[in-house]
Amino acid sequence: MKITIPEFCLVVLVGAPGSGKSVFANAHFAADEIIVPMIGNDAPELAEDQSRLLQELIEVRLRHRQLTVVDAPNLRRQHRAMLVQVAHQTYAQAVSVVLTSGRQSHLLEESLEHIGKEGFQEVHVLSSQEELAGVTIERRRLRTDRRDETGPFDIIGDVHGCVDELIALLAKLGYAVEIVGTGEQRRVISRTPAGRRAVFVGDLVDRGPASPDVLRIVMHMIREGQALAVPGNHDAKLLRWLKGSKVKMTHGIAETISQLEKEPESFRHEVRTFIENLVSNLWLDGGRLAVAHAGIKEEMLGRASALIREFCLYGETSGETDEFGLPIRYHWAAEYTGETTIVYGHTPVPEAEWLNNTLCVDTGCVFGGRLTALRWPEREIVSVPAARAYAAAIRPFAHPPLRPGFSP
């Protein structure tokens, strides 16, 4: 039996006394990865102090991207809940390995009914000594951690269905892209400049005249190893529609749906699979570069969680709306101090300008602005003008406001 876990995560071993937890831990993990705390049950005050120290130790390790294994008497749900909460706060995935063998395994019966609902991303159960003896542990890199992917890259801002401008920008960057055929025979032919790849920051669809062809280009280039991409909030909304959920026909999705309804069913299925497989952010080039649709905070880099995905899609929001009826998003980039360069889009700005080692490459092409790319590592900004305004901007192009209490 093989158990695959993220190479960076919190592993919580659950088992009754005599189940072999410590033997399992020592067989599969390094000594400096294992924490063996003593959470007392007889002295409540001592137990509380020990639990707090355990929490602090795990939090420090996870913030520094250290895989951490907890081998503790954690049969109680409140202990496991504390561990899951620490993982949640540090954007680490929590994995549970449950050992049900041993003379006191009946103590786990209640735990097994609940553990799958306690917030663990993965739960692995070893129910016999044979399974325990034959198991192997394999560590996998999170899909957001692509530090081994090196440039040069051309990072392209929000396209929003503007296919002519996309082809023109790619040509200016040295790519040759052509769309030929109709119906199920419609396909893309592309050629890339030697060694370079495009990276799309999301929001491929909505508002513009040809979202299906934009999708064709991006999907083809990714299949051919010529591009990478992250999803935008408009792409995520389209995915919900493709999966049969009801969505509000606002902000341009009605146009995209109308365009897709003219396409073969096989193409819509391909689009659904494509968007489903996109990861929220990409940490690239040895950690020197990160791409996320609405941005990403330094402590989120190379990690994966529901909170991170939400931030990457929508940015930091207040939960309120502005005078235009749009969500108020705070200017996270004004507070960024990290060494990793972050390139993003989402909120249209008049010009792509550097701020604290971050760059927004959404210059509002679909609203009559420009389609912009960043050459990396050259840090050269390249753009083409929109042929026309395909949609009216709801609010003026501008950076979001600062978060209350922050002063640059």
Secondary structure, DSSP 8 states (H G I E B T S, - for coil): -EEEEESS-EEEEEE-TTS-HHHHHHHHS-GGGEE-----SS-HHHHHHHHHHHHHHHHHHHHTT--EEEES---SHHHHHHHHHHHHHTT--EEEEEE--STTGGGGHHHHHHGGGTT-SEEEEE-SHHHHHH-EEEEE--TTEETT----EEEE---TT-HHHHHHHHHHTT-EEEEE--GGG-EEEEE--TT-EEEE-S--SSSSS-HHHHHHHHHHHHHTTSEEE---HHHHHHHHHHTT------TTHHHHHHHHTTS-HHHHHHHHHHHHT--SEEEEGGGTEEEESS---GGGTT---HHHHHHHHH-EEEEEE-TTS-EEEE-GGGG---SSEEEE-SS--SS--EETTEEE---BGGGTSEEEEEEETTTEEEEEE-SS-SS--SS-S------TT---
